[in-house]
C-alpha cells in the first residue's frame, strides 16, 4: 500500500511549510496526511475507481492536494515536495521523530546552528551550542540528547500499526491464489507485540510437487511493489526487504505441517522452549514439522490438535510468552480474552473544540458506524495551550452543546468528559465545581515528565484522590519510539486506583499505555480499565483494535474493561 509513504510525504510538506512560516497550509497538509494514513483502502485503488473526484472525497483532501496525490501515484514523486526540500535541506522526517522538536525549533536550529540532520544536532549538543539558543536552555539541550539516544534504541523496529495494513493485504493476496490452502503471518506480528522487527509468512499449497505453483508464489512474493531488495530466493523460502526497511520471509510448508510451523514461527522463543520440554516429558518430539512419536508424525496440521495432544487448551498467540499461560492451559482455565466486538463505546476522543480535526457530530457519526452505543468527548483543558485547551466557561458551553445533541438522538448517547491536566503539585487545571457537572473526568500528566519517581507518584495520586476523578489516562506517559515512561511507582498507583476506584486507561495510540505487563498487574489488583483511542480525528477511532491487542496481551477479559458495558451498566462506574 502506498498510503503510508504518501502520508509521510504530505506530512513532511506540512513541516517544510511550517519551517517557512506559511500560515494555514501546514495544518492542511498534516490533516490530509493523517486522513491518508488512516484510510482502510489503498489510495491507488481509490484513484483507479474514481480519479481526482475519488481523491477529493478523502477527508481534508482538496483540489490542490488531490492533484499532488495524483502526481505521486503516476510518477512516484511530488515536484512541490522536491522544491521545498531543495530550499530547506533539512531531514525533517528524522528530526521530527525526536521528542520535543517541532517546526519552529527545527527552523531555529537550522538558521542559527546549521543543523540539518540528527548527527548535526548530536554534534551541536556535544558542543553545548543548543542551550544558548532562545527558547531552548540547558534542560532542553539535555532532554534532546536523551531523546536522540532513545531513538537510536528503537532503530530497526516498526510500530505494529505501521505494518498491519500491508500484512493483511499480503495475506489476502496469497490467500486468493489458486492452489493455496492456508496463509498466515507468524512471529511477533501474530502475537501483536507493540513493535516488530520483521514479518514471517507461512503458505501451504495442495500439491507441494507442483513446481509451477511454487514458482508462481515465490515470484509473486519477490515482485511485490514494496520490495526494494531480494535477499534470497529458494523453492521453499524467500526473503526480501521492503521500501520501509522491513525484512519479510515467505515459507512454503506442507499442509500436514502447517499448524506445527505456525506454532513454531509464532513463538515466543520462551513459550516454544517450555512447550518442547513438555513434549519431551510425554515421550514426543515437537518441531516446526510436527509432533512426533519416535519417527512417526502424529499431529501437525493445526495448532489446536498439537496443544490438545500435549494436554492443554489452545493458547491465544498474544499471551504466548511463558508467563504462566502454559500451566493455566493445562488446567483448562485460560481466560476468555476480550475481543473488538465486545466494545460498546470510546471515552477518549477529542473534537474541534480543541485540538481535534472533527466536530462532535462527525465523531458521533463515526462512532455509530463502528456500532457503538455511546461516545465520550474528553477534550483537553486550559493548561494545554498547544491544543487550545478549554477553560471552565468553554467547558460549560460544550456541555450545553452536547445536551442539545443528545436531545436529538434516541438510540445513542454522547457523554461529556474532559482530559484534565495534572499540574506539578497534583492539583487540576479546572475547578472541581465545574468538573462535577461533567459525566466523567479523565486526568493525565502532560508536562514536566522528568520529575523524580517519588514526586511524580505523589503528584498523580493527589489527583486520583479527588472525588470527581474517574479515569487516569496514559498512566506512565510513554510514547513508543519517541518517549520513555516517566519515573513512577506503579505498585503505588495500582493501590491508589483500587482504593479510590479510579479506572486506568489502555491508550490505543502510539502510547500503548498501559503496557501489557502493567495491564496484567492492574487486573491482578482487581482494577477496572478502559480502552481509549485518544482520537484527534474520526478516522483514528478504528485504532481501538490496537488497544484490544494490548488488552489481550495483558490477559484482559470482557469484564475488565468498562467500555464493554452497555450505557445502562455505565452507571456502576459514573454518577450521571
Secondary structure, 3 states (H helix, E strand, C coil): CCHHHHHHHHHHHHHHHHHCCCCCHHHHHHHHHHHHHCCCCCHHHHHHHHHHHHHHCCCCCCHHHHHHHHHHHHHCCCHHHHHHHHHCCCCHHHHCCCCCCCHHHHHHHHHHHCCCCHHHHHHHHHCCCCCCCCCCHHHHHHHHHHHHHHHHHCCCCEEHHHHHHHHHHHHHHHHCCCCEEEEEECHHHHCCCCEECEEEEEEEECCCCCHHHHHHHHHHHHCCCCEEEEEEECCCEEEEEECCCCEEEEEECCHHHHHHHHHHHHCCHHHHHHHHHHHHHCCCEEECCEEEECCEEEECCCHHHHHHHCCCCCCCHHHCCCCCHHHHHHCCCCCCECCHHHCCEEEEECCCCCCCCCCHHHHHHHHHHCCCCEEEEEEEECCCHHHCCECHHHHHHHHHHHHHHHHCCCCCEEEEEEEEEECCCCCECCCHHHHCCCCCCEEECCCCCCCCHHHHHHHHHHHHCCCCCCEECCCCCCECCCECCCCCCHHHHHHHHHHHCCEEEEECCCCCECCHHHHHHHHHCCCCEEEECCECCHHHHHHHHHHHHHHHHCCCEHHHEHHHCCCHHHHHCCCC
